[in-house]
């Protein structure tokens, strides 16, 4: 999920919406897509928290601030809302904020239709807060593509998967058409950026680069005559399938050799990575002990495209203030049980830029740097820790900023877990790569 911030939040709960979208991570491994945060599409009466353009549909997200937290909320679209049995009363007098979301979704759908964009399902998400434990909706409202919820990462993700159900993935060129219709001032994305977020690439790179004017159209009647089937004795053979199979065998052998070369390092270094200009990998071999806790290295990646490895507002900031280098390191440790440690070391051109970045990194809900597992590079043993709710710690030394994230391998993590917090602070003291 690529976040593009176009404006401020329209409600207090909007910060939670942005944090939930950022937690899905970069790329199409979770759900993919582009989130236009703080967007006001043309002809839309008011700005919305986000318009989420997914490969198989769109979500219009609005935020609604409730007077108080609630354990249960009854939220019919066509009737008044009730919180813990009491009618909802807001300062603006609204008793059913769902109308605002429906109007915004209708405006987005009308805009896409006016721009002759291929029809895609447009769902409505109404994010409520500060907190609601349970929201009850009529089945008919759910069938209309409306979801009312407290915007936790998993609940919002479930809504995306339920509502974005178009029969095929949106092509990359069509995704740019949608972006242009909803945010006309936003520059188009490159095909590679959109492909990374799960949008469909209609043709392979060789075919897309070729001029289709040079490919003759052969009418059906001009097709090659059928050739006799191959047989053991003499006669005519059709060599095209044989040549194709031979070429396929060569490609397979090349892939196998390349795979062996990339995994043959006896030190177990991380390698591979996403397509395009990617990182280079290496692997430390010596464990480090910090305050009695042993950190075992599991690979590192050298890179210089910090923005591509970031999510949320941090990604936007790094696009405007490129880093000099980035090293993403992996460690494993055991503190009561196995934990994964992910460290990002970002180096900037000067101390002042590093200090400005640290302020952004320490602001809640602004995103972070992501582990390579979001790019299809699992940890050793195919383990894949989830850093969405990891403990988080930062440190700056001159022009280098270090971000440490620690999560459990075999159970859910929370950022306030005191054991994980202590481990994250210890990880900041590991030697620089």
LONUBA-331081 format. One record per residue (C-alpha): residue in three letters; residue number from 1; x, z, y. Coordinates in nm, 3 decimals, padded with zeros to 5 digits. Each point is the difference from the previous one (the first is absolute). Layout:
BEGIN
[atom Ala,NUM,[X,Z,Y]]
...
# end
This chain:
BEGIN
[atom Unk,1,[00.000,00.000,00.000]]
[atom Unk,2,[00.145,-00.109,00.333]]
[atom Unk,3,[-00.120,00.202,00.299]]
[atom Unk,4,[-00.020,-00.163,00.342]]
[atom Unk,5,[-00.094,00.239,00.278]]
[atom Unk,6,[-00.198,-00.176,00.273]]
[atom Unk,7,[-00.145,00.304,00.177]]
[atom Unk,8,[-00.059,00.372,-00.012]]
[atom Unk,9,[-00.233,00.187,-00.231]]
[atom Unk,10,[-00.364,00.008,00.103]]
[atom Unk,11,[-00.055,00.345,-00.150]]
[atom Unk,12,[00.194,00.305,-00.112]]
[atom Unk,13,[-00.050,-00.094,-00.365]]
[atom Unk,14,[00.164,-00.334,00.079]]
[atom Unk,15,[00.343,00.157,-00.052]]
[atom Unk,16,[-00.101,00.080,-00.359]]
[atom Unk,17,[-00.117,-00.357,-00.051]]
[atom Unk,18,[00.334,-00.135,00.117]]
[atom Unk,19,[00.192,00.247,-00.218]]
[atom Unk,20,[-00.208,-00.094,-00.304]]
[atom Unk,21,[00.065,-00.370,00.052]]
[atom Unk,22,[00.371,00.065,00.050]]
[atom Unk,23,[00.019,00.201,-00.323]]
[atom Unk,24,[-00.088,-00.307,-00.207]]
[atom Unk,25,[00.349,-00.129,00.066]]
[atom Unk,26,[00.136,-00.339,00.082]]
[atom Unk,27,[-00.075,-00.304,-00.216]]
[atom Unk,28,[-00.272,-00.090,-00.247]]
[atom Unk,29,[00.084,00.252,-00.273]]
[atom Unk,30,[-00.291,00.230,00.096]]
[atom Unk,31,[-00.251,-00.217,00.181]]
[atom Unk,32,[00.190,-00.218,00.249]]
[atom Unk,33,[-00.149,-00.149,00.312]]
[atom Unk,34,[00.033,00.049,00.376]]
[atom Unk,35,[-00.155,00.282,00.202]]
[atom Unk,36,[-00.070,-00.071,00.367]]
[atom Unk,37,[-00.009,00.357,00.133]]
[atom Unk,38,[-00.179,00.068,00.329]]
[atom Unk,39,[-00.141,-00.351,-00.005]]
[atom Unk,40,[-00.281,-00.131,00.218]]
[atom Unk,41,[-00.103,-00.337,-00.140]]
[atom Unk,42,[-00.151,-00.249,00.246]]
[atom Unk,43,[-00.375,00.057,00.047]]
[atom Unk,44,[00.026,00.347,-00.158]]
[atom Unk,45,[-00.175,00.257,00.223]]
[atom Unk,46,[00.268,00.269,-00.040]]
[atom Unk,47,[00.348,00.036,-00.150]]
[atom Unk,48,[00.014,00.109,-00.363]]
[atom Unk,49,[00.249,00.219,-00.182]]
[atom Unk,50,[00.118,-00.294,-00.208]]
[atom Unk,51,[-00.088,-00.338,-00.142]]
[atom Unk,52,[00.164,-00.020,-00.340]]
[atom Unk,53,[00.056,-00.357,-00.121]]
[atom Unk,54,[00.044,00.014,-00.377]]
[atom Unk,55,[00.075,-00.288,-00.234]]
[atom Unk,56,[-00.358,00.019,-00.135]]
[atom Unk,57,[-00.203,00.127,00.294]]
[atom Unk,58,[-00.013,00.180,00.335]]
[atom Unk,59,[-00.073,00.359,00.096]]
[atom Unk,60,[-00.121,00.108,00.343]]
[atom Unk,61,[00.090,00.366,00.048]]
[atom Unk,62,[-00.150,00.217,00.273]]
[atom Unk,63,[00.063,00.368,00.063]]
[atom Unk,64,[-00.265,00.266,00.056]]
[atom Unk,65,[00.095,00.351,00.113]]
[atom Unk,66,[-00.234,00.269,-00.131]]
[atom Unk,67,[-00.060,00.330,00.181]]
[atom Unk,68,[00.148,00.206,-00.285]]
[atom Unk,69,[00.140,-00.037,-00.351]]
[atom Unk,70,[-00.260,-00.023,-00.274]]
[atom Unk,71,[-00.029,00.049,-00.372]]
[atom Unk,72,[-00.283,-00.250,-00.047]]
[atom Unk,73,[-00.144,-00.273,00.214]]
[atom Unk,74,[-00.307,-00.213,-00.070]]
[atom Unk,75,[00.056,-00.332,00.177]]
[atom Unk,76,[-00.274,-00.262,-00.042]]
[atom Unk,77,[00.041,-00.311,00.210]]
[atom Unk,78,[-00.368,-00.015,00.093]]
[atom Unk,79,[-00.057,00.369,00.072]]
[atom Unk,80,[00.145,00.307,00.167]]
[atom Unk,81,[00.312,00.159,-00.143]]
[atom Unk,82,[00.003,00.359,-00.118]]
[atom Unk,83,[00.308,00.224,-00.023]]
[atom Unk,84,[-00.025,00.288,-00.245]]
[atom Unk,85,[-00.377,-00.027,00.031]]
[atom Unk,86,[-00.013,-00.008,00.380]]
[atom Unk,87,[-00.078,-00.311,00.206]]
[atom Unk,88,[00.302,-00.161,00.165]]
[atom Unk,89,[-00.003,00.045,00.375]]
[atom Unk,90,[00.281,-00.153,00.205]]
[atom Unk,91,[00.079,00.015,00.369]]
[atom Unk,92,[-00.089,-00.367,00.040]]
[atom Unk,93,[-00.340,00.066,-00.156]]
[atom Unk,94,[00.055,-00.227,-00.301]]
[atom Unk,95,[-00.150,00.121,-00.325]]
[atom Unk,96,[00.117,-00.298,-00.206]]
[atom Unk,97,[00.347,-00.130,00.087]]
[atom Unk,98,[-00.025,-00.258,-00.279]]
[atom Unk,99,[-00.168,-00.236,00.245]]
[atom Unk,100,[00.327,-00.030,00.192]]
[atom Unk,101,[00.185,-00.109,-00.312]]
[atom Unk,102,[-00.265,-00.251,-00.100]]
[atom Unk,103,[00.003,-00.157,00.346]]
[atom Unk,104,[00.378,-00.031,-00.007]]
[atom Unk,105,[00.000,-00.154,-00.349]]
[atom Unk,106,[-00.273,-00.244,00.102]]
[atom Unk,107,[00.203,-00.102,00.307]]
[atom Unk,108,[00.308,-00.065,-00.216]]
[atom Unk,109,[-00.199,-00.205,-00.250]]
[atom Unk,110,[-00.160,-00.201,00.283]]
[atom Unk,111,[00.342,-00.062,00.156]]
[atom Unk,112,[00.142,-00.133,-00.326]]
[atom Unk,113,[-00.301,-00.221,-00.049]]
[atom Unk,114,[00.029,-00.137,00.355]]
[atom Unk,115,[00.366,-00.083,-00.064]]
[atom Unk,116,[-00.097,-00.177,-00.323]]
[atom Unk,117,[00.208,00.234,-00.214]]
[atom Unk,118,[-00.062,-00.013,-00.372]]
[atom Unk,119,[-00.260,00.269,-00.074]]
[atom Unk,120,[00.148,00.324,-00.131]]
[atom Unk,121,[-00.189,00.323,-00.079]]
[atom Unk,122,[00.006,00.236,00.300]]
[atom Unk,123,[-00.042,00.366,-00.094]]
[atom Unk,124,[-00.063,00.294,00.231]]
[atom Unk,125,[00.187,00.329,-00.024]]
[atom Unk,126,[-00.109,00.291,00.218]]
[atom Unk,127,[00.275,00.260,00.007]]
[atom Unk,128,[-00.129,00.349,00.078]]
[atom Unk,129,[00.188,00.317,00.081]]
[atom Unk,130,[00.157,00.244,00.062]]
[atom Unk,131,[-00.086,00.056,-00.367]]
[atom Unk,132,[-00.287,-00.064,-00.238]]
[atom Unk,133,[00.032,00.104,-00.363]]
[atom Unk,134,[-00.287,-00.215,-00.129]]
[atom Unk,135,[-00.206,-00.283,00.147]]
[atom Unk,136,[-00.330,-00.099,-00.158]]
[atom Unk,137,[-00.122,-00.357,00.057]]
[atom Unk,138,[-00.306,-00.185,-00.132]]
[atom Unk,139,[00.078,-00.257,-00.268]]
[atom Unk,140,[-00.154,-00.274,00.213]]
[atom Unk,141,[00.249,00.071,00.279]]
[atom Unk,142,[00.291,-00.016,-00.243]]
[atom Unk,143,[-00.127,-00.337,-00.125]]
[atom Unk,144,[00.002,-00.127,00.361]]
[atom Unk,145,[00.376,00.056,00.018]]
[atom Unk,146,[-00.005,00.318,00.209]]
[atom Unk,147,[00.226,00.296,-00.073]]
[atom Unk,148,[-00.009,00.329,00.192]]
[atom Unk,149,[00.287,00.236,-00.078]]
[atom Unk,150,[00.272,00.230,00.114]]
[atom Unk,151,[00.296,-00.242,00.016]]
[atom Unk,152,[00.241,00.137,-00.257]]
[atom Unk,153,[00.245,-00.260,-00.140]]
[atom Unk,154,[-00.164,-00.019,-00.343]]
[atom Unk,155,[-00.362,-00.009,00.120]]
[atom Unk,156,[00.076,-00.273,00.251]]
[atom Unk,157,[00.193,-00.189,-00.266]]
[atom Unk,158,[-00.296,00.022,-00.239]]
[atom Unk,159,[-00.226,-00.140,00.270]]
[atom Unk,160,[00.236,-00.292,00.054]]
[atom Unk,161,[00.001,-00.079,-00.370]]
[atom Unk,162,[-00.379,00.024,-00.025]]
[atom Unk,163,[-00.080,-00.209,00.307]]
[atom Unk,164,[00.272,-00.268,-00.007]]
[atom Unk,165,[-00.123,-00.195,-00.301]]
[atom Unk,166,[00.012,-00.364,00.106]]
[atom Unk,167,[00.030,-00.237,-00.294]]
[atom Unk,168,[00.351,-00.113,00.094]]
[atom Unk,169,[00.286,00.113,00.218]]
[atom Unk,170,[00.010,-00.121,00.358]]
[atom Unk,171,[00.273,-00.265,00.059]]
[atom Unk,172,[00.277,00.083,00.244]]
[atom Unk,173,[-00.105,-00.266,00.251]]
[atom Unk,174,[-00.359,00.129,-00.007]]
[atom Unk,175,[00.123,00.355,00.059]]
[atom Unk,176,[00.165,-00.116,00.322]]
[atom Unk,177,[-00.325,-00.169,00.103]]
[atom Unk,178,[-00.184,00.331,-00.048]]
[atom Unk,179,[00.265,00.190,00.198]]
[atom Unk,180,[-00.021,-00.254,00.283]]
[atom Unk,181,[-00.379,00.031,00.008]]
[atom Unk,182,[00.005,00.381,00.024]]
[atom Unk,183,[00.319,00.052,00.203]]
[atom Unk,184,[00.064,-00.320,00.199]]
[atom Unk,185,[00.307,00.140,00.180]]
[atom Unk,186,[00.181,00.095,-00.320]]
[atom Unk,187,[00.270,-00.248,-00.113]]
[atom Unk,188,[-00.056,-00.152,-00.345]]
[atom Unk,189,[00.173,00.148,-00.302]]
[atom Unk,190,[00.247,-00.200,-00.204]]
[atom Unk,191,[-00.114,-00.123,-00.344]]
[atom Unk,192,[00.261,00.228,-00.159]]
[atom Unk,193,[-00.137,00.307,00.178]]
[atom Unk,194,[-00.355,-00.078,-00.111]]
[atom Unk,195,[00.107,-00.079,-00.356]]
[atom Unk,196,[00.171,00.341,-00.015]]
[atom Unk,197,[-00.335,00.158,00.087]]
[atom Unk,198,[-00.183,-00.168,-00.288]]
[atom Unk,199,[-00.146,-00.309,00.165]]
[atom Unk,200,[-00.009,-00.315,-00.210]]
[atom Unk,201,[00.276,-00.258,00.021]]
[atom Unk,202,[-00.171,-00.325,-00.093]]
[atom Unk,203,[00.314,-00.180,-00.109]]
[atom Unk,204,[00.350,00.091,-00.102]]
[atom Unk,205,[00.282,-00.018,00.255]]
[atom Unk,206,[00.123,-00.339,-00.118]]
[atom Unk,207,[-00.341,-00.159,00.014]]
[atom Unk,208,[-00.093,00.158,00.332]]
[atom Unk,209,[00.320,-00.129,00.156]]
[atom Unk,210,[-00.058,-00.357,-00.117]]
[atom Unk,211,[-00.192,-00.257,00.197]]
[atom Unk,212,[-00.322,-00.073,-00.180]]
[atom Unk,213,[-00.001,-00.343,00.166]]
[atom Unk,214,[00.273,-00.097,-00.245]]
[atom Unk,215,[-00.208,00.087,-00.305]]
[atom Unk,216,[-00.204,-00.305,-00.106]]
[atom Unk,217,[-00.354,00.054,-00.110]]
[atom Unk,218,[-00.055,-00.156,-00.343]]
[atom Unk,219,[-00.358,-00.099,-00.077]]
[atom Unk,220,[-00.135,00.106,-00.340]]
[atom Unk,221,[00.002,-00.357,-00.131]]
[atom Unk,222,[00.371,-00.030,00.077]]
[atom Unk,223,[00.097,00.298,-00.211]]
[atom Unk,224,[00.262,-00.041,-00.269]]
[atom Unk,225,[-00.133,-00.137,-00.328]]
[atom Unk,226,[-00.028,00.246,-00.282]]
[atom Unk,227,[00.307,00.003,-00.225]]
[atom Unk,228,[-00.008,00.040,-00.375]]
[atom Unk,229,[00.059,00.351,-00.122]]
[atom Unk,230,[00.355,00.084,-00.113]]
[atom Unk,231,[00.053,-00.035,-00.375]]
[atom Unk,232,[00.283,00.056,-00.245]]
[atom Unk,233,[00.047,-00.367,-00.074]]
[atom Unk,234,[00.079,-00.286,00.239]]
[atom Unk,235,[-00.223,-00.100,00.283]]
[atom Unk,236,[-00.046,00.073,00.368]]
[atom Unk,237,[00.053,00.351,00.137]]
[atom Unk,238,[-00.125,00.143,00.327]]
[atom Unk,239,[00.301,00.172,00.154]]
[atom Unk,240,[-00.161,00.159,00.306]]
[atom Unk,241,[-00.114,00.320,-00.181]]
[atom Unk,242,[00.336,00.024,-00.177]]
[atom Unk,243,[00.191,-00.025,00.328]]
[atom Unk,244,[-00.233,00.252,00.163]]
[atom Unk,245,[00.051,00.246,-00.284]]
[atom Unk,246,[00.375,-00.045,00.019]]
[atom Unk,247,[-00.004,00.064,00.374]]
[atom Unk,248,[-00.215,00.310,-00.056]]
[atom Unk,249,[00.248,00.127,-00.258]]
[atom Unk,250,[00.285,-00.044,00.248]]
[atom Unk,251,[-00.193,00.192,00.266]]
[atom Unk,252,[-00.075,00.281,-00.243]]
[atom Unk,253,[00.363,00.025,-00.105]]
[atom Unk,254,[00.104,00.007,00.367]]
[atom Unk,255,[-00.247,00.280,00.071]]
[atom Unk,256,[00.123,00.199,-00.300]]
[atom Unk,257,[00.364,-00.037,00.104]]
[atom Unk,258,[-00.084,00.098,00.357]]
[atom Unk,259,[-00.195,00.301,-00.124]]
[atom Unk,260,[00.287,00.113,-00.221]]
[atom Unk,261,[00.242,-00.043,00.287]]
[atom Unk,262,[-00.215,00.210,00.232]]
[atom Unk,263,[-00.048,00.282,-00.251]]
[atom Unk,264,[00.334,-00.010,-00.172]]
[atom Unk,265,[00.171,00.248,00.232]]
[atom Unk,266,[00.097,00.291,-00.219]]
[atom Unk,267,[-00.051,00.240,00.292]]
[atom Unk,268,[-00.371,-00.084,00.014]]
[atom Unk,269,[-00.006,-00.130,00.353]]
[atom Unk,270,[-00.322,-00.106,00.167]]
[atom Unk,271,[-00.023,-00.375,00.039]]
[atom Unk,272,[-00.247,-00.279,00.053]]
[atom Unk,273,[-00.241,00.060,00.287]]
[atom Unk,274,[-00.247,-00.217,00.179]]
[atom Unk,275,[00.036,-00.372,00.053]]
[atom Unk,276,[00.190,-00.128,00.296]]
[atom Unk,277,[00.300,00.160,00.169]]
[atom Unk,278,[00.008,00.324,-00.195]]
[atom Unk,279,[00.212,00.309,-00.030]]
[atom Unk,280,[00.310,00.046,-00.205]]
[atom Unk,281,[00.018,00.284,-00.248]]
[atom Unk,282,[00.262,00.249,-00.109]]
[atom Unk,283,[-00.001,00.328,-00.186]]
[atom Unk,284,[00.182,00.325,00.053]]
[atom Unk,285,[00.116,00.170,-00.321]]
[atom Unk,286,[00.058,00.361,00.102]]
[atom Unk,287,[-00.273,00.262,00.032]]
[atom Unk,288,[-00.008,00.217,00.311]]
[atom Unk,289,[-00.085,00.371,00.017]]
[atom Unk,290,[-00.165,00.133,00.318]]
[atom Unk,291,[-00.087,00.370,00.014]]
[atom Unk,292,[00.006,00.019,-00.378]]
[atom Unk,293,[-00.228,-00.303,-00.049]]
[atom Unk,294,[00.146,-00.301,-00.181]]
[atom Unk,295,[-00.085,-00.346,00.131]]
[atom Unk,296,[00.067,-00.282,-00.246]]
[atom Unk,297,[00.040,-00.344,00.162]]
[atom Unk,298,[-00.222,-00.278,-00.131]]
[atom Unk,299,[00.107,-00.295,00.214]]
[atom Unk,300,[00.013,-00.114,00.359]]
[atom Unk,301,[-00.082,-00.316,00.194]]
[atom Unk,302,[00.186,-00.130,00.303]]
[atom Unk,303,[-00.208,-00.195,00.249]]
[atom Unk,304,[-00.020,-00.093,00.368]]
[atom Unk,305,[-00.371,-00.084,00.037]]
[atom Unk,306,[-00.140,00.344,00.074]]
[atom Unk,307,[-00.337,-00.124,00.126]]
[atom Unk,308,[-00.066,-00.183,-00.327]]
[atom Unk,309,[00.052,00.325,-00.192]]
[atom Unk,310,[-00.225,00.209,00.226]]
[atom Unk,311,[-00.373,00.056,00.041]]
[atom Unk,312,[-00.229,00.111,00.279]]
[atom Unk,313,[00.107,00.054,00.360]]
[atom Unk,314,[00.359,00.043,-00.116]]
[atom Unk,315,[-00.004,-00.361,-00.116]]
[atom Unk,316,[-00.123,-00.118,00.340]]
[atom Unk,317,[00.264,00.212,00.176]]
[atom Unk,318,[00.279,-00.139,-00.219]]
[atom Unk,319,[-00.116,-00.354,00.067]]
[atom Unk,320,[00.057,00.067,00.370]]
[atom Unk,321,[00.322,00.203,-00.052]]
[atom Unk,322,[00.187,-00.147,-00.299]]
[atom Unk,323,[00.237,00.224,-00.191]]
[atom Unk,324,[00.364,-00.076,-00.081]]
[atom Unk,325,[-00.024,00.090,-00.367]]
[atom Unk,326,[-00.218,00.174,-00.255]]
[atom Unk,327,[00.090,00.173,-00.326]]
[atom Unk,328,[-00.280,00.115,-00.230]]
[atom Unk,329,[00.120,00.246,-00.264]]
[atom Unk,330,[-00.169,00.147,-00.306]]
[atom Unk,331,[00.071,00.334,-00.161]]
[atom Unk,332,[-00.166,00.209,-00.267]]
[atom Unk,333,[00.010,00.377,-00.019]]
[atom Unk,334,[-00.168,00.283,-00.188]]
[atom Unk,335,[-00.150,00.285,00.200]]
[atom Unk,336,[-00.243,00.166,-00.241]]
[atom Unk,337,[-00.072,-00.355,-00.119]]
[atom Unk,338,[00.121,-00.356,00.056]]
[atom Unk,339,[-00.017,-00.132,00.355]]
[atom Unk,340,[00.088,-00.333,00.161]]
[atom Unk,341,[00.205,-00.006,00.320]]
[atom Unk,342,[-00.005,-00.303,00.228]]
[atom Unk,343,[00.236,-00.015,00.297]]
[atom Unk,344,[00.012,-00.262,00.274]]
[atom Unk,345,[00.309,-00.008,00.223]]
[atom Unk,346,[-00.062,-00.212,00.310]]
[atom Unk,347,[00.287,-00.082,00.236]]
[atom Unk,348,[-00.062,-00.121,00.354]]
[atom Unk,349,[00.222,-00.156,00.264]]
[atom Unk,350,[00.023,00.323,00.202]]
[atom Unk,351,[-00.096,00.367,00.001]]
[atom Unk,352,[-00.281,-00.043,00.255]]
[atom Unk,353,[-00.188,-00.250,-00.215]]
[atom Unk,354,[00.041,00.226,-00.302]]
[atom Unk,355,[-00.144,00.291,00.199]]
[atom Unk,356,[-00.301,-00.206,00.105]]
[atom Unk,357,[-00.059,-00.105,-00.360]]
[atom Unk,358,[00.016,00.361,-00.120]]
[atom Unk,359,[-00.284,00.091,00.238]]
[atom Unk,360,[-00.217,-00.275,-00.153]]
[atom Unk,361,[00.097,00.096,-00.355]]
[atom Unk,362,[-00.094,00.365,00.063]]
[atom Unk,363,[-00.347,-00.087,00.132]]
[atom Unk,364,[-00.274,00.050,-00.258]]
[atom Unk,365,[-00.174,-00.316,-00.118]]
[atom Unk,366,[00.257,-00.252,00.125]]
[atom Unk,367,[00.111,-00.117,-00.346]]
[atom Unk,368,[00.345,00.007,-00.154]]
[atom Unk,369,[00.260,-00.199,-00.192]]
[atom Unk,370,[-00.113,-00.092,-00.352]]
[atom Unk,371,[00.168,00.020,-00.338]]
[atom Unk,372,[00.080,-00.326,-00.181]]
[atom Unk,373,[-00.260,00.084,-00.265]]
[atom Unk,374,[-00.257,-00.142,00.242]]
[atom Unk,375,[00.191,-00.328,-00.026]]
[atom Unk,376,[-00.014,-00.015,-00.381]]
[atom Unk,377,[00.323,00.188,-00.071]]
[atom Unk,378,[-00.089,00.300,-00.221]]
[atom Unk,379,[00.217,00.304,-00.046]]
[atom Unk,380,[00.210,00.034,-00.318]]
[atom Unk,381,[-00.225,00.036,-00.302]]
[atom Unk,382,[-00.276,-00.188,00.187]]
[atom Unk,383,[-00.097,00.322,00.175]]
[atom Unk,384,[-00.177,-00.050,00.328]]
[atom Unk,385,[-00.036,00.311,00.215]]
[atom Unk,386,[-00.270,-00.007,00.266]]
[atom Unk,387,[00.138,00.091,00.342]]
[atom Unk,388,[-00.337,-00.022,00.179]]
[atom Unk,389,[-00.024,00.380,00.018]]
[atom Unk,390,[00.370,00.084,-00.027]]
[atom Unk,391,[00.179,00.277,00.188]]
[atom Unk,392,[00.177,-00.147,00.302]]
[atom Unk,393,[00.311,00.098,00.196]]
[atom Unk,394,[00.214,-00.174,00.261]]
[atom Unk,395,[00.344,00.042,00.155]]
[atom Unk,396,[00.210,-00.186,00.256]]
[atom Unk,397,[00.378,-00.016,00.021]]
[atom Unk,398,[00.113,-00.210,00.296]]
[atom Unk,399,[-00.143,-00.350,-00.053]]
[atom Unk,400,[-00.119,00.062,-00.359]]
[atom Unk,401,[-00.345,00.134,-00.089]]
[atom Unk,402,[-00.072,00.125,-00.350]]
[atom Unk,403,[-00.350,00.028,-00.146]]
[atom Unk,404,[-00.041,00.191,-00.328]]
[atom Unk,405,[-00.317,-00.009,-00.211]]
[atom Unk,406,[-00.049,00.205,-00.318]]
[atom Unk,407,[-00.287,-00.031,-00.250]]
[atom Unk,408,[-00.075,00.125,-00.349]]
[atom Unk,409,[00.027,-00.245,-00.286]]
[atom Unk,410,[-00.275,00.133,-00.226]]
[atom Unk,411,[-00.257,00.157,00.230]]
[atom Unk,412,[-00.155,-00.050,00.340]]
[atom Unk,413,[00.210,00.096,00.300]]
[atom Unk,414,[-00.094,00.151,00.334]]
[atom Unk,415,[00.210,-00.018,00.317]]
[atom Unk,416,[-00.040,00.377,00.049]]
[atom Unk,417,[00.133,00.095,-00.345]]
[atom Unk,418,[00.268,00.260,00.084]]
[atom Unk,419,[00.222,-00.101,-00.293]]
[atom Unk,420,[-00.009,-00.368,00.098]]
[atom Unk,421,[00.055,00.086,00.366]]
[atom Unk,422,[00.310,00.204,-00.084]]
[atom Unk,423,[00.131,-00.279,-00.223]]
[atom Unk,424,[-00.056,-00.258,00.275]]
[atom Unk,425,[00.203,00.210,00.247]]
[atom Unk,426,[00.277,00.037,-00.260]]
[atom Unk,427,[-00.001,-00.377,-00.058]]
[atom Unk,428,[00.083,-00.050,00.368]]
[atom Unk,429,[00.340,00.158,-00.071]]
[atom Unk,430,[00.100,-00.251,-00.268]]
[atom Unk,431,[00.310,-00.204,00.087]]
[atom Unk,432,[-00.064,-00.313,00.204]]
[atom Unk,433,[00.024,-00.320,-00.207]]
# end
